[in-house]
Amino acid sequence: MVLGAGMWGLGLASLQARCTTAARSAALAAARGERAGAIAEHVRAAVGADAVFQLSRSGSTVTARVTGRRTAAGLLPALPVSAVAVAELEPTGRAP
């Protein structure tokens, strides 16, 4: 049981790192003007097919939020793990 909980915790840490990396990459890609659909594909490839991905623009910045879920085969509750990253629009960037 303790080993299982420890592995679940390590899985959460790994998911947090993947969400953070995916959010950073998504914000930078959006700031460069890449299509939201292509960005979403990369996010889901990095985090998982059930990842939730949001882009928003405020003034000259783009914000990307990535959320994944970690489950433990019904033994422990599924927890959402999120990361947010912000990037400045590049001169030619067309944000969503």
C-alpha positions in Angstrom: 0.0 0.0 0.0 2.8 2.4 0.9 4.7 1.5 -2.2 1.6 2.1 -4.3 1.0 5.5 -2.8 4.6 6.4 -3.3 4.4 5.4 -7.0 1.2 7.4 -7.3 2.9 10.4 -5.9 5.8 10.0 -8.3 3.3 9.8 -11.1 1.8 13.1 -10.0 5.2 14.8 -10.0 5.9 13.4 -13.5 2.5 14.6 -14.8 3.2 18.1 -13.3 6.5 18.3 -15.1 4.8 17.2 -18.4 2.0 19.8 -17.9 4.5 22.6 -17.2 6.6 21.7 -20.2 3.6 21.4 -22.5 2.1 24.8 -21.2 5.4 26.5 -21.9 5.7 25.1 -25.4 2.1 25.9 -26.2 2.4 29.5 -25.0 5.5 30.0 -27.1 4.0 28.3 -30.2 0.9 30.4 -29.9 3.0 33.6 -29.5 4.7 32.6 -32.8 1.3 32.3 -34.5 1.0 28.5 -34.8 -2.5 27.1 -35.2 -4.4 26.1 -32.0 -5.2 22.7 -33.4 -1.6 21.8 -34.0 -0.6 23.1 -30.6 -3.4 20.9 -29.0 -2.1 17.8 -30.8 1.4 18.4 -29.3 -0.1 19.0 -25.8 -2.1 15.8 -25.9 1.0 13.9 -27.2 3.0 15.1 -24.2 0.4 14.9 -21.5 -2.1 12.4 -22.6 -5.2 12.1 -24.8 -7.5 13.3 -22.0 -5.5 16.5 -21.5 -7.5 19.8 -21.4 -5.8 22.7 -23.2 -6.8 26.3 -23.2 -5.3 29.4 -24.9 -6.2 33.0 -24.2 -4.9 36.3 -25.2 -4.8 39.5 -23.1 -3.1 42.5 -24.7 0.3 41.5 -26.0 0.5 38.2 -24.1 -0.8 34.6 -24.7 -1.6 32.3 -21.8 -1.7 28.5 -22.1 -3.3 26.3 -19.5 -2.8 22.6 -19.6 -4.6 20.1 -17.3 -4.0 16.4 -17.0 -5.5 13.8 -14.6 -3.6 11.1 -12.6 -5.5 8.0 -11.6 -4.5 4.9 -9.6 -6.7 2.2 -11.0 -9.6 3.1 -8.6 -7.4 2.8 -5.5 -6.8 6.5 -5.0 -8.8 9.4 -6.3 -8.1 10.9 -9.7 -6.5 14.3 -9.3 -6.2 17.1 -11.8 -2.8 18.6 -12.3 -2.5 22.0 -14.1 0.2 24.3 -15.3 0.0 27.8 -16.8 2.5 29.6 -18.9 2.5 33.1 -20.4 4.4 34.3 -23.5 4.8 37.7 -25.1 3.4 37.9 -28.7 6.1 37.9 -31.3 5.8 40.7 -33.9 4.3 38.4 -36.5 2.4 36.2 -34.0 -1.4 35.7 -34.5 -2.7 34.5 -31.2 -6.1 32.8 -30.8 
